[in-house]
Amino acid sequence: MEQRRFAPTLALLAALSVTACSPWTGPQAGRSLYAQNCVACHGTDARGGAQMPDLTLIAARAGGVYPQARVLDKLDGYARGQTVYDGVEMPNFGDLLTGRLDRVDLPGGRSRLLPEKIIALEAYLRNIQRPAP
């Protein structure tokens, strides 16, 4: 009897873990999207250049805590044509808005529905963070 009460909870947890590990929203998918959309300006190592920010130091610039919601906002904004970042114009990444939507859990119990490509690119950026030099 006790097992039956927890079975739906276990099934839900299993489904959520599959979504969290989705090959379409994980760092590997994001790496491919980065190569297609970001390498030309930010470089293959994501360390930027004279006019471009170092994308491996996002967390370091935010006091050591990776600002996931802010990064998702920026990526989603760029994709929708809000292209200015610190005076530098970003290309419009409208193709990142195509495809399936998925829900992202954010700090504070919030969540947000975003295109899988935006989620994947953010997962890659989160994965390549390094400590401040």
C-alpha positions in Angstrom: 0.0 0.0 0.0 2.8 2.4 0.9 4.5 1.8 -2.5 1.4 2.8 -4.5 1.1 6.2 -2.8 4.7 7.1 -3.9 4.5 5.6 -7.4 3.0 8.8 -9.1 5.7 10.9 -7.3 8.5 8.7 -8.6 7.1 8.7 -12.1 6.9 12.5 -12.0 10.5 12.7 -10.8 11.7 10.4 -13.5 9.9 12.4 -16.2 11.4 15.7 -14.9 14.9 14.2 -14.8 14.5 13.1 -18.5 13.5 16.7 -19.4 16.4 18.1 -17.5 18.8 15.9 -19.4 17.2 16.4 -22.8 19.7 16.2 -25.7 18.0 19.2 -27.2 18.5 21.5 -24.2 21.8 20.3 -22.8 25.3 21.7 -23.1 26.2 19.6 -26.1 23.3 21.0 -28.2 24.3 24.5 -26.9 27.9 24.0 -28.0 26.7 23.3 -31.6 24.5 26.4 -31.4 27.4 28.5 -30.1 29.5 27.3 -33.0 26.8 28.3 -35.5 25.9 31.7 -34.0 28.6 33.1 -31.6 32.1 31.9 -32.6 32.6 34.7 -35.2 32.5 37.4 -32.5 33.3 35.6 -29.2 35.8 33.1 -30.6 36.0 29.3 -30.4 37.1 29.6 -26.7 34.3 32.1 -25.9 36.8 34.5 -24.4 35.8 37.4 -26.6 38.1 40.1 -27.7 38.6 43.9 -27.7 34.9 44.7 -28.1 33.3 41.4 -27.2 32.9 40.2 -23.6 34.5 37.0 -22.3 31.5 34.6 -22.0 33.5 32.3 -19.7 33.5 34.9 -17.0 29.8 35.7 -16.8 29.6 34.2 -13.2 32.9 35.9 -12.2 31.5 39.3 -13.3 28.4 38.6 -11.3 30.2 38.1 -8.0 30.9 34.4 -8.5 27.2 33.4 -8.9 26.0 32.4 -12.4 23.0 34.7 -13.2 20.9 32.2 -15.1 17.8 34.3 -15.4 19.8 37.3 -16.6 21.6 35.2 -19.2 18.3 33.7 -20.4 16.8 37.2 -20.7 19.8 38.4 -22.7 19.8 35.4 -25.1 16.0 35.6 -25.6 16.3 39.4 -26.1 19.0 39.0 -28.7 16.9 36.4 -30.5 14.0 38.8 -30.6 16.1 41.7 -32.0 17.1 43.6 -28.8 20.6 43.8 -30.1 22.6 46.3 -28.1 24.8 45.1 -25.3 27.2 47.6 -23.7 27.1 49.7 -26.8 27.9 46.7 -29.1 25.3 45.5 -31.6 24.5 41.9 -31.5 23.1 40.1 -34.6 19.5 39.0 -34.6 19.2 35.3 -33.7 15.6 34.8 -34.7 16.4 31.2 -35.7 17.0 30.5 -32.0 13.3 31.1 -31.5 12.2 28.2 -33.7 11.4 24.8 -32.5 9.8 23.4 -29.4 9.3 25.3 -26.1 10.4 23.9 -22.8 10.0 25.1 -19.2 13.1 26.3 -17.3 13.1 26.3 -13.5 14.7 29.5 -12.1 15.8 30.4 -8.7 13.1 31.5 -6.2 10.6 28.9 -7.4 9.9 30.7 -10.7 9.9 29.1 -14.1 9.8 30.3 -17.7 8.8 28.8 -21.0 11.5 29.3 -23.6 12.6 27.9 -27.0 14.8 24.8 -26.5 17.6 26.4 -28.5 17.8 29.3 -26.1 17.9 26.8 -23.2 20.6 24.8 -24.8 22.8 27.8 -25.5 22.4 29.0 -21.9 23.3 25.5 -20.7 26.5 25.6 -22.7 27.4 29.0 -21.4 26.8 27.9 -17.8 29.0 24.8 -18.5 32.0 26.8 -19.7 32.2 29.2 -16.7 35.6 29.6 -15.1 36.8 31.4 -12.0 38.0 35.1 -12.1 41.6 35.4 -13.3 
